[in-house]
Amino acid sequence: MIELLTERQLLILEAIIQDYTNAGRPVGSKFLEQQLPMNVSSATIRNEMAVLEHLGFIGKEHSSSGRVPSLKGYRYYVDNLVKPDEIDQNEIESIRLSLDSNYYKVDEIIKESAKILSEMTNYTAITFKPEVKNLRFQGFRVLPLGNQQVMMILITSDGNTESQLFNLPRDLSGDEIEAVIRVINDRIVGLPLDQVIARLHETLPLLLHYVQHPLGFLDIFGSILERSAQEQFFVGGKLNLLNFVGDGDVEQIKKLYSLIERSDDINELVGNSGQTIQVKIGDELTNSSLANYSLISATYDVAQHGQGLIALLGPTNMPYSKMIGLMRAFREELTRKLLDYYHLYEE
């Protein structure tokens, strides 16, 4: 059930959240009396605060007479009251300047964007590269390393490379290796990644002319290909996450640091509801260690090159209006940079 608040209650709730965000301490009726844009006595404010507390939107810290927002209060504020800030031109120019480098891979842009976003906010930033809809196989190389060991290198149409070491059978000659490379490149260059493995298996009879046991070779090839197609992300400002842990809470520090080191946990944490901007607060996050944190995520779209995601993980009392406004602006500038990159790459 969604509670309907009066205009005065909405103003009080909004003022409490904004003041608590700015000062980080409980907000009292005397202070609110000076802040509200209407002439209301402190006694009336206390009565309204009692109603908001009864409804679960605010609460007390210890014996303090001041109030702090609850997770329910933050949720209501984000859903109904928050107005994203307009980012001024100086900040936009700062983002553009930060991204204004010569990049040779999409991964470099996405990695740098996580670093920039974390430095701008002092929070932990997570950036996902676009899920390329039409990613294709671009080429295949084998680099000899000596002692029958080679490095297999795969190149995809977004400029990304993946590699893996592979031990060759001792009876396999250099000419046979070159023949295999030619067969694979002739048959699969230009194919979408999801069609490559099927085509390789169709090519097995031809490969048998050059290698006695091609299946092991193709298994290695398939594992590299799978890794290349996987969703990739980068984390900036990992240690910023620890700035909001209570003094001496060593266990939470361990859990948080473990969280940001595990790709499965990051994927589950961020998720993707398909919403352009999404805010998850406290117990809405999948990890119990994040009860006092919020996550703001924003999708970005680079046309036929796919859709990616950026996210900020910070304290529950973050300035939502400012952060949501920043995420909108950053998403636009990142999209612009990626489109410029793809345009240059395809020419």
Sequence and secondary structure as in RCSB ss.txt:
>XXXX:A:sequence
MIELLTERQLLILEAIIQDYTNAGRPVGSKFLEQQLPMNVSSATIRNEMAVLEHLGFIGKEHSSSGRVPSLKGYR
YYVDNLVKPDEIDQNEIESIRLSLDSNYYKVDEIIKESAKILSEMTNYTAITFKPEVKNLRFQGFRVLPLGNQQV
MMILITSDGNTESQLFNLPRDLSGDEIEAVIRVINDRIVGLPLDQVIARLHETLPLLLHYVQHPLGFLDIFGSIL
ERSAQEQFFVGGKLNLLNFVGDGDVEQIKKLYSLIERSDDINELVGNSGQTIQVKIGDELTNSSLANYSLISATY
DVAQHGQGLIALLGPTNMPYSKMIGLMRAFREELTRKLLDYYHLYEE
>XXXX:A:secstr
      HHHHHHHHHHHHHHHHH S B HHHHHHHSSS   HHHHHHHHHHHHHTTSEEE TT SSEEE HHHHH
HHHHHT       HHHHHHHHHHH S  SSHHHHHHHHHHHHHHHHSSEEEEEEEE TT BEEEEEEEEEETTEE
EEEEEETTS EEEEEEE  TT  HHHHHHHHHHHHHHHTTSBHHHHHHHHHHTHHHHTTT S HHHHHHHHHHHH
HHHHS  EEEE GGGGGGGS TT HHHHHHHHHHTT HHHHHHHH   S SEEEEEGGGSS GGGTTEEEEEEEE
E GGG EEEEEEEEETTS HHHHHHHHHHHHHHHHHHHHHHHHHHH 
